[in-house]
Amino acid sequence: MVEDAPDDAQLIVIRLEQGGFDVQFQRVDSAQAMCDALEGSPWDIIICDYVMPGFSGLQALKILKEKGTDTPFLMISGKVGEEAAAEAIRCGADGFLLKGNLTGLVPAVQRGLADAALREQNRRHEQELKDKLSFIQILIDTLPTPIFYNDPNGLYLGCNKAFEEQIGMKRGESINKSIYDILPPDLAALYTRGEEVAESGSGPRSFEGTITCADGEERDVIFYSASFSNSGSTDGGVVGALLDISERKRAETKLRYLSTHDMLTGIYNRAYFDEELERLKKGRKFPVSIVMADVDCLKEANDRYGHAAGDELLKQAAEVLKSAFRREDVAARIGGDEFAALLPNTDEAALVEAMERLQQQLLLSNKEHHGFPLTLSLSTGAATALNGEELSAAWRVADQRMYREKKGRSAGTPHFRQRHISV
């Protein structure tokens, strides 16, 4: 009770007790006494006189606000008019009564206490909500997966640390920006198209893309997204996540490579050669020529110089075939020392030119490998098929011609030569 007249204070107490309150009060009449009272006990309500010697109700109200206390404040005056009452309400008083008419005192106190209780309940709810949001933010910040959420217009509402690190933008910098402000235009368009498909119900809410991270590295990702609703089932926006699948993509690429390539030489393997042979049988790229090549005396080279030397001969042979034939041709290692090449859209005249290129590349390769103690020698055979039915037969003919050449050479000296190198 901020009141300089003890009788007036006692009258107010009587009115409250008649209204059913069990009143415990303390009367003060100065700024210091009021500050001491506020520090001492938790008060349910403050009832304050508007005018007092050396102190005023507006000063008392200011002290209360500066304390940051939300205690209900009821102003009572003897003769103040409507303007003063309006000023008190504007400054934060919860009510204004005249001392000559205290019939509204009990309802005013009840209303002030009820409003204060409601404000306290709202504060608790707000704090609980803040605590939950803080927990959720900490939770998603610990996840390594980039997570973000947008409003219905596509503007960013928030994200986690992983998303910040990936896009190179602090959390506050992304708020209220669109997908086109954050991501490259092509990727933003991809994301937008994916969301449009998801909203239409005609596709899944996940799609793949490639993003450029803040460090400049490109990463393959899957976008996952889901809509969320506000209270009243209104559209709240979209929450999304980016799953980095770069390692998986690299593993898949490596597996595809290993399934189609020879690990030692790096050119295609027998499985891929057979697939291409079957594909060409059903295609329209005829005539198709087949070239067979065999590394001469590979076993002798392995026995005399070791398998490392034999492996180098195989690698050199693969490079010769790759260099001699076109990009659209398929050069493959189909056996231990055997190689083959499929040449689509190649007639016999073009095949002769291809075989000449092969011999030229063989001579050139041996010159380039002059430091290697062995000279690469290849036995070759070739044939041309005019249609799919002849392709398998052409392969057999090319193989037979290669072995005839190899057999003819075997009557002479070994087909690898040791180089004499001065050191």
N, C-alpha and C positions, 0 to 999 in steps of 0.2 A: 504494500500500500504506500504509494508516494503521495503523502498528504501532510500538510502542516497543521491541520485542525484535528485534534484527537476526537472530538465529538462527531465530526463528519465521518471519520474513519470507523468509529464504532457503529454509526447508523448504517453504514454500508455492510458491515459484518452481520448486523441483525437481519437486514434484508436477505442476505445470502443464506443465513441459517433458517430463516422462514421458508426459503425456497428449497430446503432439503440438503444444503451443503454442510459438511462438517468442516468448519473454517479454522485454519491455523494461519496466522498472518504476522507480518512484521511491518511496522510503520517507519518510513524514512522521509526526510524532508530536505535532503541536500544531495548534491552529485556524489560526494565521497561516500556518504552513507548508502546510497543506492548501489554504487560499485561494490562496496563491501558486502552488501546483502546478496548481490548477484553471484559473488564469488563463494559465498558460504553455503547456500542451499539450492537445490533444484526447485524452482517455483512453477506452479501450474498456470498462473496468470498474474499480470501486473495491472493494478487499478491505480490510475494516476490523476491527480488534480491538474487542471490546465494552467492555473496561475498560483504561484507561491512566492513568498518573499525571497529574493535572491536565487530563485530556481524556477523552472517552468516545465510544463508537460512536454513541450517540443524538445527541450534539452534532454529530458529523461528518455524520450523516444530515441533521440540520436545516440545516447549512451548505449541503449539496448542494441541498436543496429550495429554499432561499432564492435560490440562484444560478439556479434555473429550468432546471437541466441534467437531462436524462433519461438520464444515465449509469447503467448497472446497478450496484447497491450490494449487496455480499455481506458479511454480518456473520459473524465467527468469534470464538468465545470458548473459554476454558479450562474453566470450571466453572459457567457460568450455566445455570439450569434452564429449564423449559418456559414459565413465565410471562414471563421476560425475552425469550425467543425470540418469543413471541406479540406482545409489545409492539413488538419491532423490526419484525416483519412489518406490524403495524398502522400503524406510523409510515412505512412505505414501503420497507423493505428487500426485496430480491428473493430473499433466502434467508438461512438461519442454519445454521452448521455448528459443530461442536466441534473444537477443535485436536487432541484425542486421537483423532479419527476423521475423517481427511481423504479417505477413499475416495470420498466424494460430491462432492469439490471440483471435479474436472474436469467431471462432468455438470452441476453447479450453474452453473459458469461458462459452459458451452456453452448451457445453458438461458437464462441471463441475457442472453448476447449475442444469442441467437435472438429472445428476447422484445423486446429493444431494437431489433433490426433490423425486427421486425414493426411495432412502434410507430412507427418512423421511416417505414416504408412507408405506414402508415395516415395519418400526418401529411402525407406528400407527396400522397397521394390526396385527403385532405380539403382541402389547399391548392389542388390542381388543380381540385377541385370548386368551391371558393369563387371561384377565378379565373374559371372558366367562368360561374358564376352572376353574378358581378360584370359580366363582359362582356355577358351576356344582358340584365342589368338596364340597363346603359348603352345597349345597342342599342335596347331597347324604349322607353327614356326619350327617345331622340332622335326617335322616331316621333311624328308629330302625332296619330295615331289613338289614342283611349283604349283601353287593353288591361287586362284583369284576369284573374285565375284563382282558381277556387273549389275547395274540397274536395268530396268526394262528397255531403256534407250541405248544400252551398250556402253554406258560410262562406268569406269572402274569405281567400285566402292571400297575395295581393299584387296590385300594379297598377303602372302607369307614371305618369309625371308628368302626361301629358295627361288621364288618368282622374282624378287628384287635382284638377286644375284644374277639370275639368268638374263634379265633384260637390262641390267646395269642402271637401274633407276630406283631411287629411294621410295619408300611407301607413300610419303606425302606428295611426291612428284607425280605419281600415277593417278591419284584421286581425281575424279571428274574428267578424266581423259578417255578418249574412245580407243577402240582396238586399232584404228588407223594411226593414232598418235603414238602407240606403243610398239606395234609390230611393223615389219616391212609391208608395203602395199600388197604384194602378191600373197603373202601369208595371211594378212588381215582379210583379204578377199576370200581366201580359202576357208578361214574360220567362219566368216559371215555366211558363205554358201552352205557350210556344214550345219550352222544353226538354223538356216532357213529350211533345210531338208528335215532337220530334227523337229522343228515346230510344225511342219506339215504332216508329220506322222508317217512319212514314207521311207524313213531310213533310220539307222542306229545313231545314237548320240555320241559317236566317236569317229574320228577320221584322222588320217596320217598327214604329216607335213614336215617340212624342214625349216628350222629357224636358225638365225644367226645370233649367237649369244653375245654378251657384252665383251667377251675376250676375243671376238671375231671368229670363233669356231662354229662351224655348222653342225647342228645336231638333228637327228631324226627323232620325231616325237609323235605320240598319239594324243590328240585332244579329246578329253572326256568332259562332258558338260551335262548339267541337269538344271531344270527350272525350279525355282522355289517361290512360294506364295507368302504374302503377308496375312495378318489377321483379316478376316472377312473374305478370304480367298482371292484377294487382288494379286496381280502379278508383281512379284518382288524383284525378279531378275533372274540371272543365271550364275551358277557357281561352276567353275571349271578347273581342270587339272591337266598338267602336261606330264606324260610318262615318257621318259627318255628311253628310246629303243635303239640308240646308236650302236651299242655293243651287240645287240641281237642282230641288227642289220649287217654289221660287219661279219658276225659269225655266219649268218646265212649266205652272205656273198662269198665268204671263204669256203663254205661247204659246197656251194654251187661250183666254185672254181675247182676245188679238189675233185668233185665228181666228174668234171669234164676235161681236166688237164693232167698231164703226166708230171708227177712231182719233181722228177730229176731234170727234165729238159724244159719244162714250162709250156710245151706245145700241147695240142689236144691229145687225149688218150683213146684207147681202143673203143670204149663205150660210146664216146661222142662221135667217133668215126662211123661206127655202125649205125647210130641214129641218123646221121647226115646221109649215109648211103641209102637208108630206107626212105628218108624224106625226098631225096633226089629222084628215086625211082618213081615217085608219084607226082613229081613236079614237071615244070615246062622249061627247064634250063638245059635241054639237050641241044647239041651233043655234049656229053660229059666224058672227060678223059680221066684216067686213073694212072698215077705214077707210083711205082713201088721202088723202095731203096733199102739196101742192106749194107750195114757197116762191115767192111771186109776185115776178117781176121781179128774180131773183137776178143774172142776167147784167148788167142795167143797173146794179145796185148795185155789182157788181165793176168794171164799166167806169168808173163815175163816182167811186166812193169807194175802190176798191182791194179786193183779195181778202181782206184782213184784215177789212174791214167785212162782206163777204159771209160769211166764216166765222163771224162773230159772229151773223149772222142764222140760220145753220144750227144753231149751238149753242143759240140761243134757241128755235128750233122744236123741237129734240129735247127740251128741258126742258119745253116746253108739252105735248108728247105724253106724256112720262113722268108729269107731274103730273095729266093728265086721265084717264088710264086706270088700271086696277087692277094690283096687283102680278103677278097671274097672266096679265095680257095681255102680248102681245109687241109692243113698239114698235121699229121698225127703220128705218134709213136704207137705202133700196134703190137709190138712184141719186144723181146729183149734187145735185139739189134736191128729190128725191122721198122721201117717208116713207110708211110703211104700218104698220098695227097689226092684229094678230089678237086677236079678243075671243071666247074660248071661252065656252060656256054663256050666250050673249047673243042674245036674240030681237030683233025689230024695235022693240018698245017700249023695251027696255033700250038698244038702239042709239041711239034718239032722245035718251035721257037722257045717254048717253055723248057724243054730238055737242054737246049743250048744254054739258056740262062742258068740252069742248074749246074752245068759243067763249069761255066764261067765263075759262078759263085763259089764252087768247090776250089778252083784254082786260087781265087782271091782269098778265100778263108785260110788256105794253107800258107799263103804268103803272110797274112796277118798273124798267124800262129807260129811264126818261124822260131820262136823261143821254146815251143813245145817239142819234146823229143820224138814224137810220132807224127806221121803224115796221114791225114784222113783219106781213105779210099772208099768209094761207094759203088756197089753193083746195082744197076737200075734196070727197070723194065716198065713199059707203058702201053696202054691200049685205049681205044675210044669206043664209047657206046652211043648209038644213035637214039635209043629209047630206053625206057625203064626195064624192059625185058632183057636187054643185052647187058645191063650194068653189072650183074653178078658174073656173067661170062667174061666181060672185059677185065674185071678184077682178077679172075683166074689166069687170063692170058697175060696180063701185066706181071703177075707173080711168076708165071712160068718163064717169061722172057728174062726176068731178073735172075732167076736161078740158073738159067742157061749161061748168062753172062758170068755169074759167079763161078759156075763150074768150069767154064772155059779159062778163067783166071787161075783157078786152083791148081792147074797143071804146071804153072810157072812157080816163081819164087813167092814167098809170103807178100801179101799186099800192103802191109804196113812197113814203113822204113824208119829205121832209127836215124835221127838227125845227129850229125857230129857238130857239137856246139863248142866253140872256144870260150873259155871264161877268163 
